[in-house]
Amino acid sequence: MLSMDVTSTHSMAHVRREARRFFVEERGFHQEDTSDASDMFFTGGDGFVRVELSSDGGSARVVLHSRDLDYAIQEFARLIS
């Protein structure tokens, strides 16, 4: 399991759109429903990715957690930072 904390120069809305595009459209993961609107949860292959979003002024603070998808979250972190 890997966890990363990223401060993005982009807005939370932009990061949400990019997460959906990156994980669902490009990699074919399934987006699961979450009870918290600031969290996103994707499953695919044999693992998962959780994206936790919070506002940090005009930018977004993003905490990424993965199981068996470490390379994917490292690549996504580079994309949004």
N, C-alpha and C positions, 0 to 999 in steps of 0.2 A: 504494500500500500504506500502511496506517495501523496503528500499534501504540499501545496504551494500557496503562497500568499503573494498576490500581484496587485500593484496599484496601476490602474489603466488611466491613460490620458483621455479615454473615451467616456461617454455617458453610460449610465446603467442600461438605458434602452438600446444603445448601440452594441454593448457587450452581450445582451440577451439575444439580439438578432444574429450576431456573429456566432454565438454558441449553438443556436438552432441550425444555422447554415453549416457550420463546421462539423458538428456531431451527427445531425440527422441527415441533411442533404448530401454531404460529402462522404460520410462514413457509414450511413445506413443504420445508425443506432436508433433505438426507440426512446422517445421522451416520455417519462413516467409523470403522472400527476403528483404534486406535492401539496401539503397543507399550507406551506409558507410561500407566499408570492415572490419572495426574494430568493428562493432556492430553485434550482433546476436539477433534474436527475435524469441521466441517460444510461441506458443499458445496451450492451452490444458485445458480441463475441462471448467471452467468458468473464467479462468484468463490468464495471460501472464507473461513471464519472458524476460527481456532485459538484455543482457550481453554486457557491454562496455569494450573493451580491449585497453590497451595502454602499451607501453614498459617502463620498469623501470630498465634500465641497462640490465642484463641478465635475469631478471625475468619479470613477468607480473603484471600490476596493473589492477584489475578487479572491475568494479562497477556493482552491480547487483540490478535490480529493479523488483518488482513483484506486481501483483494484485491478491489476493486470492490464492497465491501459496507461502506464506511466509516460510512454513516448507521446501519446496523443495529447495529454494535458501539458506536457512541456512545449509541444508545438503550438497548442492553443495559447499558452501564456505568452509566447513570442509574438503571436499574431495580435494580441490585444494590448501589449505593453508599448 
